[in-house]
Amino acid sequence: MDIPYTLQTPSEKVINEIKYFAAFSALKRLLEQKKITLENCRLANVAIAEKYGVSQLHI
């Protein structure tokens, strides 16, 4: 079902991009605080991007 974009109903693709960016930002912060390793951060980033069907940002 392809729902057209309107201000009242943003597309699912836009919502998924926002969700991914929020998760990406949290991952980056955890990495900066040294609470996770770079390798685990990269693995999580790939998994989250795949879950939301978006292109991943580079850490």
C-alpha positions as CSV (number, residue, x, y, z in Angstrom):
1,M,0.0,0.0,0.0
2,D,1.6,3.2,-1.2
3,I,0.2,6.1,0.9
4,P,1.1,9.5,-0.6
5,Y,2.9,12.0,1.6
6,T,0.9,14.8,3.1
7,L,1.6,17.0,6.1
8,Q,-1.0,15.1,8.1
9,T,0.4,11.6,7.2
10,P,4.1,11.4,6.6
11,S,5.2,8.4,4.6
12,E,6.4,5.3,6.4
13,K,9.8,5.8,4.7
14,V,10.2,9.2,6.3
15,I,9.2,7.8,9.7
16,N,11.7,4.9,9.3
17,E,14.5,7.4,8.5
18,I,13.7,9.3,11.6
19,K,13.7,6.2,13.8
20,Y,17.0,5.1,12.3
21,F,18.6,8.5,12.9
22,A,17.5,8.4,16.5
23,A,19.0,5.0,17.0
24,F,22.1,6.0,15.1
25,S,22.6,9.0,17.4
26,A,22.2,6.9,20.5
27,L,24.8,4.4,19.1
28,K,27.2,7.2,18.4
29,R,26.8,8.6,21.9
30,L,27.5,5.1,23.4
31,L,30.6,4.8,21.3
32,E,31.8,8.3,22.4
33,Q,31.3,7.4,26.0
34,K,33.2,4.1,25.4
35,K,30.3,2.0,26.6
36,I,30.4,-0.1,23.4
37,T,33.2,-1.1,21.1
38,L,33.6,0.3,17.5
39,E,33.0,-3.2,16.1
40,N,29.8,-3.7,18.1
41,C,28.7,-0.2,17.1
42,R,29.2,-1.0,13.4
43,L,27.4,-4.3,13.7
44,A,24.4,-2.6,15.5
45,N,24.4,0.2,12.9
46,V,24.1,-2.3,10.0
47,A,21.4,-4.3,11.8
48,I,19.3,-1.2,12.6
49,A,19.6,0.2,9.0
50,E,18.5,-3.2,7.7
51,K,15.6,-3.3,10.1
52,Y,14.3,0.1,8.9
53,G,15.2,-0.5,5.3
54,V,17.3,2.6,5.0
55,S,20.9,3.4,3.9
56,Q,23.3,3.4,6.8
57,L,25.3,6.3,7.9
58,H,29.0,5.9,8.5
59,I,30.4,5.9,12.1
